């Protein structure tokens, strides 16, 4: 094994030299070696000695005679630095990568364990906008990584099919004369969100009669009977199927669709509510503006209590969305005695099945016992999510397993908003989304803009390609550009999308990663020699740098298992690509002498193995030409 084997060898050398706690870390500068021990600093405090002299003492006791991968060891400013024998170390890295293939770097940390991830969860009354795309891409990337780590990953999509937003849509179809067939060229989810929902909400706010009608529709949907309820079921399913097509376009997949209305239908809330009462975690307000409401007692929480207790049941007996979220979260953690039943909804593009909760369902799929329950929800829901987690604690459940994976919102640059037909206010450089006002950039709309530009560039480079092939590659470039732009940033940072930057073939972009993949793929495609991991001689710096990056991949994934951060994996992909391109420019492969060529072909093959895995974790399509 590569880096781990090198570390293990250094640890043994240190222990043989009398160092009980080797404390190995990677060096920041390769000129100091591959790895270093900080043991001298730790011993200095205990022994009252200078760490520099201690490090020299340790080095003098180290016997390298039996070392295989370590060439030399030296003391530098208190550190004990280990330098690799790159003839052997380089071969070890390549052999490990090629022997493990697609499973290289996968530590099997999740064997026999389950992770539940809920993402997307877009109201079924509109198409996905770019803010939703960040949710989808983050959630899908988490699922891909956990699956690679060996976990049984269950992906949920929560469908709010009973809120006021659905009443607005039903109002439009039932009272305002909108037909169920969208205009030509418009998908049903776009029709509902851009036309019916926006106009119905506007009219209901201005007309008391329509406002009352909307309340009636909301109650009937909640009662689960009547023509409005049946119409709602029809609308929800049609919109949801269109939304899923968009998510599939981004590379996501799902296992279970959980309808919010089923939380009440299965009486999950009733059970949770009774448990909260028994634990004296809720109380009935007798006076004041919240008289008649049931509230969650937040007085025991040092932060949440500052904004007062939370209403769970209104005075008219209806539940708030936080109440339903608490019941849903309790179900995820196995905190209710009842479970949903399911029926088949459809299939993902990969052929795996999608199930939906249903009162008349015949299938059961218990999900209790998960190692972790991850909920991908934007940061504006931080307080509600903290309330849910605190309620789980009050219920005596394992609330530490409930994770809010928050992220900041997404906006669009002014120039791209104008390209898409929006008219920003004077001086407005960033365009934010507002579904209620119909001001949002749809995911499909943005992908099509990216795709059309990518197809144009592809045909300029390959005029002999037909429209079909160019369209296929253009789609892959567009998806890579969007996914990578949404994944590579810190989750607590606002993203302002700029398609000019996203489509660049140079720099930190999805297309740059794809371009690098194609370059490596083409080398192997043209090769007339069989790769060999046997070094031709002393390796040059570009070879060492690239191999060093490949060797780090398993440790990167172990870091993810503790910090759940996807940005480092995106950053790794860019660094790996950049270092491959530096290797490509400075170390000829196909034009090299035979023994050099065979080794460098092995380097390229190992790179492509690791890089393919990284791209798959990020959901970046890997085209063979572009």
Secondary structure, 3 states (H helix, E strand, C coil): CCHHHHHHHHHHHHHHCCCCCCCEEECCCHHHCCEEECHHHHHHHHHCCCHHHHHHHHHHHCCCCCCCCEEEEEEECCEEEEEECHHHHHHHHHHHHHHHHHHCCCCCCCCCCEEEEECCCCCCCCCCEHHHHHHHHHHHHHHHHHHHCCCEEEEEEEECCCCHHHHHHHHHHHHCCCCCCCCCCCCHHHHHHHHHHHHHHHHHHHCHHHHHHHHHHHHHHHHCCCHHHHHHHHHHHHHHHHHHHHHHHCCCCCCEEEEHHHHHHCCHHHHHHHHHHHCCCEEECCCCCCCCCEEECCCCCCCHHHHCCEEEECCCCCECHHHHHHHHHHHHCCCCCCCCCEEEEEECCCCCEEEEECCCCCECCCCCCCCEEEEECCHHHHHHHHHHHHHHHHCCCCHHHEEEECCCCEEEEHHHHHHCCCCCCCCCCEECCECCCCECCEHHHHHHHHHHHHHHHHHHHCCCCCHHHHHHHHHHHHHHHHHHHHHCCCCCCCEEECHHHHCCCCCCCHHHHHHHHHHHHHHHHHCCCCCCCCCCCCCCHHHHHHHHHHHHHHHHHHHHHHHCCCHHHHHHHHHHHHHHHHHHHHCCCCCCCHHHHHHHHHHHHHHHHHHHHHHHHHCCCCCCCC
